[in-house]
Amino acid sequence: MRKQTIANIVLSITLLATNAWWAYNTIDFGITHTYAMQACEEDSQALKQTMAILPLVASNSSSPAEVITAAMLWPDEEPFEKEGFTWIGRLGLRFDAQGKLAEVSR
């Protein structure tokens, strides 16, 4: 009877430990998946903005105001200046002294 009790206790502890491990992995996967999907959504938004301003930049005759207006795909996001970049949504745009787009940052 003693060996059966020890075996039951060991198996019960092992079962609890494996269940805890599975629960941890499931929660960790859910959190990781959520962050990955958020990063994909941000990349998708940046790509949409880039594709919207690309024809204007390629024409080489657009003003900074036109490029900024084209990049504003979501009207609730206001552009702001920070460290020489004009940030609109997911993109930072830097214009040179002639008003041409010089650099884009994510």
C-alpha positions in Angstrom: 0.0 0.0 0.0 2.9 2.4 0.7 4.3 2.1 -2.8 0.9 2.8 -4.3 0.5 6.0 -2.3 4.0 7.2 -3.2 3.3 6.5 -6.9 -0.1 8.3 -6.7 1.5 11.4 -5.1 4.4 11.4 -7.7 2.0 11.0 -10.6 -0.3 13.7 -9.2 2.6 16.2 -8.8 3.8 15.3 -12.3 0.3 15.9 -13.7 0.0 19.3 -12.0 3.4 20.3 -13.2 2.7 19.4 -16.8 -0.7 21.1 -16.7 1.0 24.3 -15.3 3.6 24.0 -18.1 0.9 23.7 -20.8 -1.1 26.6 -19.3 2.1 28.8 -19.3 2.9 27.9 -22.9 -0.6 28.6 -24.0 -0.7 32.0 -22.4 2.8 32.9 -23.6 1.8 31.9 -27.2 -1.3 34.1 -27.0 0.7 37.1 -25.8 3.4 36.6 -28.4 0.8 36.2 -31.2 -0.9 39.4 -30.1 2.3 41.4 -30.3 3.2 39.8 -33.7 -0.2 40.7 -35.1 0.2 44.3 -33.8 3.6 44.6 -35.5 2.1 43.3 -38.7 -0.7 45.8 -38.6 1.7 48.7 -38.0 3.9 47.5 -40.9 0.8 47.3 -43.1 -0.2 50.9 -42.2 3.3 52.1 -42.9 3.3 50.4 -46.3 -0.1 51.9 -47.2 1.2 55.4 -46.3 4.4 54.8 -48.3 2.4 53.6 -51.3 0.2 56.7 -51.0 3.1 59.2 -51.1 5.3 57.3 -53.7 3.7 58.8 -56.8 4.1 62.3 -55.4 7.7 61.7 -54.5 8.5 60.1 -57.9 7.0 63.1 -59.7 9.6 65.3 -58.1 7.3 68.3 -58.3 5.3 68.0 -55.1 5.5 70.2 -52.1 5.9 69.0 -48.6 2.3 69.9 -47.8 1.1 67.7 -50.7 3.2 64.8 -49.5 2.0 65.2 -45.9 -1.6 65.4 -47.0 -1.2 62.2 -49.1 0.4 60.4 -46.1 -2.6 61.3 -43.9 -4.7 58.1 -44.5 -6.3 58.4 -41.0 -7.8 61.8 -40.4 -7.8 61.4 -36.6 -3.9 61.3 -36.5 -2.4 64.8 -36.5 1.1 65.3 -37.9 3.8 66.5 -35.4 7.4 67.5 -35.6 10.1 65.6 -33.7 13.9 65.6 -34.2 13.6 67.0 -37.7 11.0 64.6 -38.9 7.3 65.3 -39.6 5.5 62.2 -38.1 2.3 61.2 -39.7 0.8 57.9 -38.5 3.6 55.3 -38.8 6.0 57.3 -41.0 8.5 60.1 -40.2 9.3 62.4 -43.2 12.3 64.7 -43.4 12.4 67.3 -46.1 15.5 69.2 -47.3 15.9 72.9 -47.7 14.3 72.8 -51.2 11.2 71.0 -49.9 12.0 67.6 -51.4 11.6 64.5 -49.4 15.1 63.6 -48.1 14.4 60.7 -45.7 11.7 58.4 -44.4 11.8 56.8 -41.1 9.6 54.1 -39.4 
